Amino acid sequence: NKKEAIKYYKMSADKGNEEAMLDYANILFKGDGIEINKEEAIKYYISAADKGYTPAMFDYANILFNGNGVPINKKEAIKYYKMAIDKGNPYSMNSYAGMLMRGEGTSIDVNKAVSLYKMAIELDHSNAMNDYAYVLSHPELGVPTNFEKAVKLYKMAIDRDNLGAMVNYGQMLKDGNGIQQNKVEAMKYFKMAADRDNIEGISAYAVMLSEGNNKILAVKYMKKCADRGHVLSMNNYATMLILGDGIPINIEEAIKYYKIAIDKGDKNAMHNYANLLFSGKQIPENKEEAAKYYKMAADHGSVNSMRIYGLLLFNGIGAPNDIVESKKYLKMAADCGDISSMINYANLTYKTDAGSTGNEESLAYFKMAADHGDLKSMFIYARM
């Protein structure tokens, strides 16, 4: 009898019982047997948190962090995470550690983040095991790598049924990131997560199936993910439909999935849809529209699109000829490690920027390409 239960939850909450406050707040927030009222729910979250109830502090911090029913306020979220941390809440330790790693609502502080991860792990928090293992196996995050410790932590988290750790450890095995590559073992861990309905696990398992010989099953899993809103899978499923990879070719359906992924900000879908428009092989050619999507993808971080859009601008294809913008996008791609763009930018700078400054810039990018192993750039750099 939900109606009766809600009545008594409210009575208890209004008399100051913090557990009832949190339960009633959750009921109001989700609309469980009652009309959703997030504004009223938040009053009860705050009341319970301010009475010192740790789970309410954590839940309200998450609401502030995500902007669910209130404006996003990461500084205020940190305040409530810290209140919960002071009471020994490992969930808040892990969440605040992630914010410190990313510099969200605060300045980046990897040392403080690592300290919080370790505190949460001491309290047997499996998410902290998974997250800290990820940090230890990705040097770009600013923490010294320790692959052996990362593996140990992933396995500890997996033993505690942490689905994220199954996926991350599987990816580590697949890539051979700091450990012996083992794709058979990787697939085992991806499937383990997929069988528990973890969307990242399903997606990773589908990708491995598509790379192997089970295309039909790959399509099944990929579509399942795509239809649940997984952006990477939308792009992958659309590409399967374009290529007829384990499924009959269906261009109209593929474009539908590309466009949904594009609306969600996926740079790969933007780039792939631009390719379709530019080639004109499977849909009517539209170079102006293609250029628009290449630019969109480039602005979202697609290195291939940066290079292509830069060249389109240089040649005046699909967009007006614009040397300044062309150089801008080619430089962006070059700075991301694209060798072809290093060479194009070096050539373009040498041709368009008169005087020693242009030559110095050109020289620097020929050297960059040479250092990346391009033989012709080695020769040009030596000559210059």
Beta strands, then each sheet from edge to edge (+ up, - down):
end
